[in-house]
Amino acid sequence: MTANGKRVMANGKVFLVGAGPGDPGLLTLRAAEVLASADVVATDALVAREIIERAPKTAEIIYVGKRSGAHAVPQEETNRLLIEKAREGKRVVRLKGGDPFVFGRGGEEAEELAAASIEFEIVPGISSAIAGPAYAGIPVTHRAHATSVTLVTGHESDETTGVNWKALAELDGTIVFLMGIANLPMIVRKLREHGVPAARPVAIISKATTAQHRTVTGTLENIERLAAEIETPALVVVGGVVALHETINWFESRPLFGKRVIVTRAREQASELKQRLESAGADVVQFPTIAIAPPDSYESLDRVIDAIGDYQWLIFTSTNGVDAFFERLRHHGEDSRALAEALIAAVGESTASGLRARGIEADLIPPKFQSAALLPLLDENQKGIRTAVIRAVEGSEELIDELRRRGGEVDLAIAYQTRRANADASALPRADAITFTSASTVDHFFEAIGENVTVLDGARIASIGPITSAAIRRWKREPDAEAEEATVGSLCDAVVRMLSR
């Protein structure tokens, strides 16, 4: 817009967004939508990295978070920052743990924005006060135990804040102190001084809803001793509902809860394995040792696509090959209809699933996750049969050589290549398990750790299949578990069985 011939930047907008309690899966749809369009993200320290990564790569990320006793940026400076960025015409997301209006100072920031005539929107989030107990199997209300819940800011509940301890003590419901662990002795003393029985159940929930979630239960009489080693941030829950933890403890009862698993797969491929392991309760550390990259030249792939109607068989050896092939097919202005005349073979159920997602059902899937496993299923006489094998530049020539020996015409289409990722093993934590999904992940992992073998201390090794297991043995290690099928789901099952023994 212009005024008196001069360009004037219109005000942007500020979104006060609740990021939820820690588990990235608890982010709301509206919060994800707003983040995806942000120009600036001003985030708290405790917001999960996976949530922040939903912002565009072009977004400016500013950490303004606060931890107990350590305020990175004064609140007044945060308020000024939001107003300044909005006046530059930007979409500003103020990302807060939990809900912005539940002890998140969202009300104060909204007042400042209103006073500055800045447009804003409130995007509520799931509060840790509710989600933390829920993940600990503690319903904050229950007809048989509590018909009310009271939220108290724990880190400000000192002698001078005006908390009505007498009224709190007289409540017959649940009391949740947020960020209360630092003041736990005072909380216990005040409640006891005002008549709450020493036997009243108490739970301390540390790092609620995250992979490091931990619950300690006791009573007002012994909770200080039991919670001596608990880590912040932590919630304090007081009330009869705490007794339900043993019965409804779903989150901490998952088979891999408390176990740390390293995933070495390429980041582009790792999401499904990561999600499956996390659903089973694992703390997943991503350490991609390989990266998926385009081929140095698309010449061989383009030749196959140009002559796609001339092939009797198309053989896909991996999901990466499927993805790269169809991306290049779109580049040529074609889609899956171009494959109508060919029979399709998929090496592995994951590869078949990738084709299925594009509306194509594979005609042939070998029982083993090996290209050579197709050979017994294909005709001994390949004369007059033209086949295209779509794969990475790296790969065994056994299938191609044998089909040619049988008289077939075989073209290799290089769809992608794998490269060694820049993997810094120095920061790798010790883990309960390390997963490998290919021989290249094995080789690059052991090359990356070099002499730093302490990461292997106590860690069990899980392999996706025989070829990967053979690579592990070449490094003088024996896999502790091997997937029954060469799929991510089967590998996850193998990890569960391995760590449950």
C-alpha positions as a printed Julia matrix, in Angstrom:
501×3 Matrix{Float64}:
   0.0     0.0     0.0
   1.12    3.61   -0.43
   0.57    6.86    1.45
   1.61   10.27    0.1
   3.56    8.48   -2.63
   5.58    6.41   -0.14
   5.39    2.67    0.31
   4.07    1.7     3.74
   4.33   -1.92    4.95
   0.99   -3.18    6.23
   1.02   -4.86    9.63
   1.38   -8.6     9.65
  -0.3   -10.91   12.11
   0.74  -12.72   15.27
  -0.48  -16.21   16.16
  -0.21  -17.24   19.8
   0.02  -20.99   19.29
  -0.08  -23.82   21.81
   2.44  -26.5    20.81
   1.06  -29.08   23.22
   2.79  -30.87   26.09
   5.77  -32.43   24.29
   4.58  -35.3    22.11
   4.67  -33.89   18.54
   1.62  -36.01   17.71
  -0.5   -33.85   20.02
  -0.03  -30.72   17.9
  -3.41  -29.52   16.63
  -4.27  -29.33   12.94
  -4.72  -25.56   13.16
  -1.33  -25.14   14.83
   0.35  -27.19   12.08
  -1.42  -25.14    9.42
  -0.32  -21.84   10.94
   3.27  -23.03   11.4
   3.48  -24.06    7.75
   2.87  -20.45    6.67
   5.05  -18.65    9.23
   7.63  -16.01    8.36
   8.92  -15.86   11.94
   8.68  -18.42   14.75
   9.36  -17.24   18.31
   9.52  -20.48   20.26
   9.81  -21.69   23.82
  12.77  -23.84   24.78
  10.73  -26.95   25.52
   8.92  -27.21   22.17
   9.84  -30.42   20.32
  12.23  -30.07   17.39
   9.82  -32.03   15.16
   7.22  -29.32   15.71
   9.57  -26.43   14.95
  10.64  -28.22   11.76
   7.09  -27.82   10.43
   7.89  -24.17    9.76
   9.1   -23.29    6.26
  12.84  -23.54    5.73
  12.8   -19.81    4.97
  11.24  -18.93    8.34
  13.31  -17.08   10.93
  13.48  -19.15   14.13
  14.0   -17.19   17.36
  14.35  -18.92   20.73
  12.73  -16.87   23.46
  11.99  -19.77   25.8
  12.16  -19.89   29.53
  13.32  -22.67   31.78
  13.05  -22.69   35.53
  15.62  -20.21   36.83
  16.95  -19.35   33.37
  15.02  -16.83   31.29
  16.58  -16.66   27.85
  14.72  -13.51   26.83
  12.85  -11.15   29.22
   9.08  -11.1    28.67
   9.16   -7.41   27.78
  11.7    -8.12   25.04
   9.52  -10.96   23.69
   6.52   -8.61   23.56
   8.58   -6.0    21.71
   9.87   -8.61   19.27
   6.38   -9.83   18.34
   5.18   -6.29   17.68
   8.29   -5.33   15.71
   8.13   -8.39   13.43
   4.4    -7.93   12.84
   4.94   -4.29   11.89
   7.37   -5.53    9.24
   4.37   -7.21    7.63
   5.28  -10.73    8.71
   3.24  -13.7     9.88
   4.63  -14.34   13.34
   4.01  -17.56   15.26
   4.61  -17.33   18.99
   5.02  -21.03   19.77
   4.38  -22.0    23.38
   4.52  -25.31   25.17
   1.1   -26.54   26.25
  -1.63  -23.94   25.9
  -0.81  -20.22   25.59
  -3.46  -19.26   28.15
  -2.55  -21.87   30.79
   0.36  -20.29   32.67
   1.95  -19.44   29.36
   1.75  -15.64   29.57
  -0.33  -15.7    26.43
  -2.82  -13.33   28.01
  -0.09  -10.77   28.69
   1.22  -11.0    25.14
  -2.29  -10.69   23.7
  -2.84   -7.53   25.77
   0.37   -6.0    24.42
  -0.58   -6.86   20.83
  -4.03   -5.37   21.28
  -2.55   -2.18   22.73
  -0.23   -1.94   19.7
  -3.16   -2.5    17.27
  -1.55   -5.69   15.95
  -3.89   -8.32   14.54
  -3.57  -11.62   16.4
  -5.15  -15.05   16.72
  -5.13  -17.52   19.6
  -4.55  -21.16   18.7
  -5.22  -23.25   21.81
  -2.98  -26.21   22.59
  -3.29  -29.31   24.74
  -2.09  -28.41   28.21
   0.4   -30.63   30.01
  -1.84  -30.25   33.05
  -4.33  -32.56   31.35
  -2.15  -34.54   28.92
   0.61  -35.35   31.4
  -1.67  -37.11   33.87
  -3.53  -38.76   30.95
  -0.27  -40.27   29.66
   0.46  -41.41   33.22
  -2.92  -43.16   33.38
  -4.32  -40.57   35.79
  -7.69  -39.02   34.83
  -7.82  -35.6    36.48
 -11.55  -36.08   37.05
 -13.37  -39.31   37.88
 -16.83  -39.79   39.36
 -15.5   -42.04   42.11
 -12.47  -39.91   43.01
 -12.68  -36.26   41.91
 -15.4   -34.06   40.44
 -13.15  -31.0    40.09
  -9.63  -30.14   39.02
  -7.63  -27.08   40.07
  -4.52  -25.86   38.25
  -1.82  -24.01   40.16
   1.43  -22.58   38.85
   3.97  -24.46   40.9
   7.16  -22.48   40.3
   5.51  -19.32   41.63
   3.73  -20.99   44.55
   5.96  -19.52   47.21
   5.11  -17.87   50.49
   4.23  -14.51   48.9
   2.22  -15.27   45.76
  -1.15  -15.22   47.48
  -2.05  -18.87   46.83
  -5.02  -19.66   49.06
  -3.62  -22.81   50.63
  -6.55  -23.15   53.0
  -8.99  -23.23   50.06
  -6.79  -25.68   48.15
  -6.6   -27.98   51.16
 -10.38  -28.01   51.52
 -10.93  -29.09   47.91
 -12.05  -32.68   47.47
 -10.82  -32.84   43.89
  -7.55  -33.01   41.98
  -4.84  -30.36   42.27
  -2.23  -30.08   39.49
   0.84  -27.96   40.12
   2.6   -27.08   36.87
   6.39  -26.69   37.06
   6.1   -27.51   40.74
   9.02  -29.83   41.41
  11.37  -27.07   42.62
   8.83  -26.07   45.28
   7.74  -29.6    46.18
   8.85  -29.36   49.85
   6.87  -26.15   50.29
   3.81  -27.58   48.49
   3.82  -30.65   50.74
   4.31  -28.58   53.89
   1.56  -26.07   53.06
  -0.99  -28.75   52.24
  -0.18  -30.66   55.42
  -0.3   -27.48   57.54
  -3.82  -26.86   56.26
  -5.12  -30.29   57.07
  -4.54  -32.5    54.03
  -3.88  -36.07   55.3
  -0.37  -37.45   54.97
  -1.84  -40.43   53.1
  -3.22  -38.26   50.25
  -1.87  -39.79   46.96
   0.65  -37.74   44.96
   2.22  -38.28   41.54
   5.23  -36.55   40.05
   5.25  -36.7    36.24
   8.55  -35.79   34.61
   8.91  -34.76   30.94
   5.28  -35.63   30.35
   4.21  -37.26   27.04
   7.8   -37.43   25.72
  10.04  -40.46   25.29
  11.64  -39.54   28.65
   8.25  -39.52   30.42
   8.49  -40.89   33.95
   5.93  -41.17   36.75
   6.64  -41.54   40.46
   3.73  -42.09   42.84
   3.52  -41.89   46.59
   1.81  -39.86   49.29
   2.34  -36.47   50.87
   4.28  -38.31   53.55
   6.92  -39.89   51.32
   6.81  -38.18   47.89
   9.79  -35.91   48.56
  12.03  -38.9    49.16
  10.64  -40.87   46.22
  11.01  -37.94   43.81
  14.56  -37.03   44.82
  16.02  -38.03   41.42
  13.17  -36.77   39.2
  14.11  -34.45   36.35
  12.46  -31.19   35.34
  10.1   -30.14   33.89
   7.66  -31.98   36.09
   4.04  -31.85   37.19
   2.78  -32.51   40.72
  -0.64  -34.16   40.9
  -2.4   -34.42   44.27
  -5.62  -36.37   44.78
  -7.34  -39.73   44.89
  -7.16  -40.11   41.09
  -3.45  -40.87   41.44
  -4.4   -44.35   42.67
  -5.61  -45.17   39.15
  -2.07  -44.94   37.75
  -1.41  -48.63   38.37
  -4.61  -49.64   36.57
  -4.64  -47.26   33.58
  -0.88  -46.93   33.05
  -1.01  -47.37   29.26
   1.88  -45.17   28.11
   4.61  -46.58   30.33
   3.39  -50.15   29.72
   4.32  -50.2    26.04
   6.91  -52.85   25.15
   9.79  -50.5    24.3
   9.09  -47.85   26.94
  12.35  -46.66   28.47
  14.41  -48.15   25.63
  16.59  -46.06   23.33
  16.88  -47.2    19.71
  19.24  -45.77   17.08
  17.88  -45.67   13.52
  20.6   -45.54   10.87
  18.33  -45.36    7.85
  18.39  -42.32    5.54
  16.27  -39.52    6.97
  14.1   -39.58    3.82
  13.24  -43.22    4.55
  13.2   -43.33    8.32
   9.78  -41.9     9.16
   7.83  -45.16    9.13
  10.4   -47.05   11.21
  10.68  -44.13   13.62
   6.91  -43.92   14.04
   6.55  -47.65   14.61
   9.29  -47.74   17.21
   7.91  -44.67   18.97
   4.43  -46.18   19.0
   5.95  -49.15   20.8
   7.38  -46.72   23.37
  10.99  -46.31   22.23
  13.1   -43.18   22.49
  14.3   -43.02   18.89
  17.61  -41.38   17.98
  17.97  -40.7    14.27
  21.53  -41.17   13.03
  21.22  -41.38    9.24
  24.38  -42.86    7.8
  23.25  -42.61    4.19
  21.41  -40.02    2.14
  19.27  -40.6    -0.94
  20.38  -38.49   -3.91
  19.48  -38.21   -7.61
  21.71  -40.15  -10.0
  24.63  -38.38  -11.63
  22.7   -38.75  -14.89
  19.08  -39.58  -15.74
  20.13  -40.91  -19.14
  19.41  -44.6   -18.46
  16.14  -43.88  -16.66
  14.96  -41.52  -19.39
  15.67  -44.16  -22.05
  13.48  -46.66  -20.21
  10.67  -44.13  -19.74
  10.8   -43.13  -23.41
  10.39  -46.79  -24.41
   8.1   -47.8   -21.53
   5.53  -49.41  -23.8
   8.11  -51.84  -25.2
   8.82  -53.65  -21.93
   7.16  -56.88  -20.86
   8.54  -56.6   -17.3
   9.43  -53.69  -15.02
  11.31  -54.71  -11.87
  11.47  -52.31   -8.91
  13.99  -53.21   -6.21
  13.17  -50.62   -3.52
  10.71  -47.95   -2.44
  13.33  -45.33   -3.3
  13.36  -46.64   -6.85
   9.57  -46.42   -6.98
   9.6   -42.83   -5.72
  12.37  -41.71   -8.07
  10.83  -43.47  -11.09
   7.4   -41.87  -10.68
   8.91  -38.47  -10.01
  10.82  -38.73  -13.27
   7.73  -40.12  -15.02
   5.85  -36.95  -14.02
   8.78  -34.91  -15.34
   8.06  -36.51  -18.74
   4.38  -35.6   -18.49
   3.31  -39.21  -17.87
   1.61  -41.05  -15.03
   0.96  -44.65  -13.96
  -1.19  -45.29  -17.04
   2.07  -45.5   -19.01
   2.76  -48.83  -17.26
  -0.47  -50.46  -18.41
   1.13  -52.93  -20.85
   3.91  -54.21  -18.57
   4.0   -56.81  -15.83
   5.39  -55.44  -12.57
   7.72  -57.13  -10.09
   8.47  -55.64   -6.67
  11.37  -56.81   -4.51
  10.0   -56.72   -0.99
   6.63  -55.92    0.5
   7.66  -52.31    1.21
   8.39  -51.82   -2.49
   5.04  -53.37   -3.34
   3.35  -50.99   -0.89
   5.02  -48.05   -2.62
   3.58  -49.19   -5.94
   0.2   -49.86   -4.34
   0.11  -46.26   -3.12
   0.24  -45.25   -6.79
  -2.61  -47.57   -7.77
  -0.41  -50.4    -9.07
  -0.6   -53.95   -7.72
   2.64  -55.87   -8.3
   2.27  -59.05  -10.34
   5.23  -60.68   -8.65
   6.75  -60.33   -5.17
   9.56  -62.75   -4.25
   9.42  -64.41   -0.82
  12.81  -62.92    0.12
  13.93  -59.31    0.0
  16.53  -60.02   -2.68
  16.5   -59.26   -6.38
  17.94  -62.7    -7.13
  14.94  -64.26   -5.36
  12.91  -63.33   -8.46
  14.86  -65.74  -10.66
  13.05  -68.98   -9.69
   9.73  -67.2   -10.4
  10.63  -66.0   -13.9
  10.66  -68.06  -17.1
  13.81  -70.01  -17.89
  13.42  -68.91  -21.5
  13.64  -65.13  -21.68
  13.97  -64.87  -25.45
  11.74  -62.11  -26.8
  11.21  -60.67  -23.3
  12.41  -57.15  -22.61
  12.89  -56.18  -18.98
  13.81  -52.94  -17.22
  15.36  -53.08  -13.75
  14.82  -49.82  -11.83
  17.25  -49.47   -8.93
  20.11  -47.48   -7.38
  23.48  -47.18   -9.05
  24.72  -49.51   -6.31
  23.38  -53.03   -6.55
  24.06  -56.63   -7.45
  24.3   -57.58  -11.12
  23.18  -61.19  -10.44
  19.58  -60.72  -11.59
  20.51  -58.8   -14.75
  23.29  -61.22  -15.71
  21.08  -64.28  -15.26
  18.16  -62.86  -17.25
  20.54  -62.04  -20.08
  22.0   -65.56  -19.89
  18.46  -66.85  -20.34
  18.22  -64.86  -23.57
  16.36  -61.8   -22.34
  16.99  -58.18  -23.22
  17.58  -56.3   -19.98
  18.01  -52.56  -19.47
  19.26  -51.07  -16.22
  17.56  -47.79  -15.22
  19.5   -45.88  -12.56
  16.86  -44.0   -10.59
  18.89  -42.79   -7.58
  22.07  -43.27   -5.62
  22.97  -43.52   -1.96
  25.69  -41.39   -0.48
  27.43  -41.39    2.84
  25.71  -38.88    5.13
  27.69  -36.41    7.21
  27.22  -38.39   10.41
  28.95  -37.12   13.58
  29.15  -40.09   15.92
  30.74  -38.13   18.77
  27.35  -37.03   20.12
  25.7   -40.45   19.84
  24.25  -41.56   23.17
  24.41  -45.12   24.4
  21.44  -47.1    23.25
  19.63  -50.35   23.9
  19.4   -51.2    20.2
  20.75  -50.18   16.79
  18.75  -50.94   13.65
  20.15  -51.52   10.17
  18.06  -51.64    7.01
  20.74  -52.22    4.36
  24.36  -53.19    3.93
  25.25  -49.58    3.15
  23.8   -48.36    6.48
  25.97  -50.94    8.22
  29.18  -49.98    6.43
  28.68  -46.23    6.81
  27.72  -46.59   10.49
  30.86  -48.5    11.44
  32.98  -46.15    9.34
  31.38  -43.18   11.13
  31.92  -44.45   14.67
  35.53  -45.44   13.97
  37.24  -46.04   17.31
  34.29  -44.65   19.26
  32.87  -48.11   19.99
  31.45  -47.12   23.38
  28.13  -46.44   21.63
  27.98  -50.21   21.07
  28.37  -51.01   24.77
  25.23  -52.86   25.81
  23.52  -52.19   22.49
  21.86  -55.02   20.62
  21.87  -55.07   16.84
  18.78  -55.66   14.7
  18.96  -56.4    10.97
  16.27  -56.2     8.31
  17.47  -59.3     6.43
  20.24  -61.74    5.41
  22.23  -59.34    3.21
  22.28  -56.72    5.96
  23.21  -59.38    8.53
  26.11  -60.5     6.33
  27.39  -56.92    6.25
  27.19  -56.74   10.05
  29.26  -59.93   10.32
  31.91  -58.44    8.03
  32.44  -55.9    10.82
  32.96  -58.73   13.31
  29.59  -58.24   14.95
  26.74  -60.71   15.22
  23.17  -59.45   14.77
  21.04  -60.14   17.83
  17.84  -60.17   15.79
  16.86  -60.43   12.15
  13.46  -59.48   10.75
  11.37  -62.42    9.57
  10.4   -60.4     6.51
  12.35  -57.57    4.93
   9.86  -54.9     5.97
   9.95  -52.03    8.43
   7.07  -53.55   10.38
   8.85  -56.88   10.72
  12.06  -55.13   11.79
  10.15  -53.25   14.49
   8.63  -56.54   15.68
  12.11  -58.05   15.82
  13.33  -55.15   17.99
  10.39  -55.6    20.35
  11.08  -59.33   20.72
  14.81  -58.74   21.13
  14.46  -56.13   23.87
  11.7   -58.03   25.66
  13.93  -61.03   26.27
